[in-house]
């Protein structure tokens, strides 16, 4: 099997304990790689290396323009190795090669964008109301950043954090999911070739309960950037608050995909399928709640079932495959449990509803694309994040009813609106409590556009100029240019 070590202070090294764990291939349902099992000791080694690089190493003296050039060079190397990196991701998380290759090929744009932004981070001169003083602000990096990523899109979601953090001048310790660590470790091998000094980026792999917790608690870590479930995100936020760390959290969702009677039904059907069955439903913005206007319920569902039932399952490396396996055995079991919960609640099963038994699925962790009709928005299947290929269809009467249903959720990450009425599109975009609203499209992202959620879907924003501010802190500098000494006992 392939073996992967930790990456600390510019070198690949074994875990201090010498321990390893296996990483499984979801399509084959068996291990394919051995990953170093880091511990709190290894976390400390990595954080200390990042702290030295930030305070005393070459990175602390690297100009913003030079940082930008390094980021752009890294983008070039990722573009060169996109196929290799995508193949590793598919082997590790089971997502489609077509999607992973597209993602990895797009990743360089983040490094180019933030590379160009690195020397545009500026402070301000403040026009004061007090004569005899000059006041300006500096935007400075927060310090060592802990990046904790999930198993569904390891490189893309790491990039959303890493590129702005490096542009801001921070140093980083990455803790990837223990289920999908390989692609991150393949990626960091490009850092030295790009010219990054040792210690600027480090990777510690291992169980979240040990390595993740040690990172969140480490006194030299000043910022946590986390993507994952709201349950774990809550714990991260609470622990980080003990030492007043900066935090950004990109968490889960139960996103409504809302189809009005005036929508282009063919386009909307495609958008609904893309929203829930692409990536096997394993995305935080999955459109897992289809809110469907009751006047078009029956004909739309008929079209939806026809398209969804034609989805090809099988080897994710095959370009003809459209639905791959669930990434982990635990998640596979969780998805199947939720399907049984929905049945018990009274949801009407329209399609799927269990493990995929197709020959082309082999021994992998496949769940049939599943659709439930006549779901009540109060049921668990409509309120809790399944993170799998399971769609709940909920009827609505009119625009007011659609808004009420859409917002009746603890989450608020993404939402889709399908309508030909431009006025309605604007009204819905304004009223839906969600960080992202797609109109007549779904699941589109860009390095230029902010990504993040309302309510339990997280804190802060990734992508675009807003994201670099998550890794900066503002310092106000006052200079006396001739103001006379005032009464020392009175605020000036």
Secondary structure, 3 states (H helix, E strand, C coil): CEEECEEECCEEECCCCCCEEEEEECCCCEEEEEEECCCHHHHHHHHHHHHHHHHCCHHHHCCHHHHHHHHHHHHHHHHHCHHHHHHHHHHHHCCCHHHHHHHHHHHHHHHHHHHHHHHHCCCCEECCCCCCEEEEEEEEECCEEEEECCCCCHHHHHHHHHHHHHHHCCEEEEECCCCCCHHHHHHHHHHHHHCCCCCCEEECCCCHHHHHHHHHHCCCEEEEEEECCHHHHHHHHHHHHCCCCEEEEECCCCCEEEECCCCCHHHHHHHHHHHHHHHHHCCCCCCCEEEEEHHHHHHHHHHHHHHHCCCCECCCCCCCCCECCCCCHHHHHHHHHHHHHHHHHCCEEEECCCECCCHHHCCCCCECCEEEECCCCCCHHHHCCCCCCEEEEEEECCHHHHHHHHHCCCEECEEEEECCCHHHHHHHHHHCCCCEEEECCCCCCCCCCCECCEECCEECCECHHHHHHHHEEEEEEEEECCCCCCCCCCCC
